[in-house]
Amino acid sequence: MDITINASFLPHTDAEASLAFYRDALGFEVRKDVGYEGMRWITVGPAGRPDMNIVLTPPAADPGVTDDERRTIAEMMAKGTYASIMLATDDLSGLFERVRAAGADVMQEPTDQPWGLETALFVIPPDVPSASRSLPERPRVSRQPRDIRARHASA
């Protein structure tokens, strides 16, 4: 049986700002844009990858969510702890500069990690809380990943 992840859902509080960030800063295609009763679901994804989708969705749109739960979701989104995604790219520096230029708050510049990846950490601009944290990464081809278990075992 072949199973893939077709879509991830990320909340948004400003559909236009979220759309502009994912489309203009990340270069994602807009695949669907559906409105219903004042809410909006927007499906975006990388060009040429129709099997990878992010659905930007209104938070707590489910009628089963209580008012207390809606407040908790809003508080978590404001702190950047409600949802996150990890992106991979073969041009971390280029993506990082585009994201920074779009207003993302830099938490970590591109850095080589001991587990064999180069990573950067940023928070999407405050008006686009839909992906509170993103971690772009790419495999390093210049050297073998280090075994961090050996390093910790000797400590």
N, C-alpha and C positions, 0 to 999 in steps of 0.2 A: 504494500500500500504506500503510495506517495502522498505525503501531506506537506503542505507549505503554509506559511503565514501570509495571507492575502492582504490584510489590513490591520493597522494599529489605530486606535482612536485616541486623540488628544483633545482636551477641552480648549475652547477659545472664549474670550469675553468680547472680542472685537473682530468680527469676521473680516472686515476690509483690511485691517492692520495685519492679521494673520495671513490672509491671502497674499498681500503685498510682500511679506517677508518670505514665505515659502516659494512664491513664484519668482520674485525679483531678486532676492538675495541668494537663495539656494538654487534658483533656476528650475524648480520643479514644474511639471505640467499640471494644469488644472484639468481634472478628468470629469468631475461632476460638481455641480453647485446647486443644491436643492434647498429651497426655502419652504417652511411650513409654520403657520401660526406665529410669525414674527421671529422664528428661529432659523438658523442656517447651518447646513452640513456641507462641507467642502472637501472633496477628495482630491488629493494632490499626490504626485510621485515623480521619481526621477525619469527623465526622458529616456525612451527606449526600454523601460522596465515596467511593462504593464502589469506584472505580477507583484509589484511592490507599491503599496498604497498607504497613505496616512489620511485618515478621515478627521478633519477638524470639526469638532462637534460642540454644540452648546453644553455647558456643564450642567449636570443634574436635570437633564431634559426628561428623564424617566419619571412618569407620574407616581411611581412607588417611593420616590425619594422625599423624605420629610423636610420641613422647613429647617429644623436643626441640622440635618445632614447637608442641606444646601449651604447654610452658613459655614459649616466646617469645610466643605469643598472650596468655598470662596476664600476662606482664610488660608487653606493649604496652597491654593493657586497663587495667592498674593505673596506667600513665602517661597514659592518655587519648589514645593515638596509634593505636589499632587500628581504630576506626570513628568516623564522624561523619555528621551529617545537617544539612541546611539547611532551615529552615522559613520559610514566608512567612505574614504576617498583616496584616490591615488595622488592627490595634490592638496595635502593638508594646509600648507602655507597659503596657497591661493584661496581655498575655502575660508580659512581663518580670517584673512584680510577682508574678504567680501562680507563675512558675518560681522566683523568688527565695524566696518564701514556702515553697515545697516543698523548699528546702534546696540549690538549685543554687549553685555557686560562681561569682560574677560575675567575669568577666575584662574586660568592657568594658560600661559603661553605654550606653543607647541614644545613638547618635552619628550625626549627618549625615555622610555620606561624599561625597567629591568626585565619585564616579561616579553620584550621583543617588539613592542609597538611604539610609535610616536603618537602622543595624544595631546589634545588641547581641550579645555573645558570652558564653556561660556554659558551665560544665561541670556535667553532671548530677551529682546527689549521689553520693558514693562508693559507696553501697550499690546504685546503679543505673548500672553502668558501660556499659550497653548503647548509649547514644548519647553518646560521650565529649565531643563538642563540638556545639553547635547554634548556628546563626546565623539568628535570625529577621530578616526584612527586609520592607519595604514600599516601593513606589514613592512618591516625594514628588509631590504634585500642585501644590504652591505655586510651583514654579519648574522651569525646564528643567535637565536634567543638564548639568554642565559638561564640556567636552572636556578631559580630563586630558592628552591627547597634546600639546596646544598649550602647556600649562603646563610640561611636562617638556622640550619642544623649546627653550623659551627659557631654560632653566636652564643 
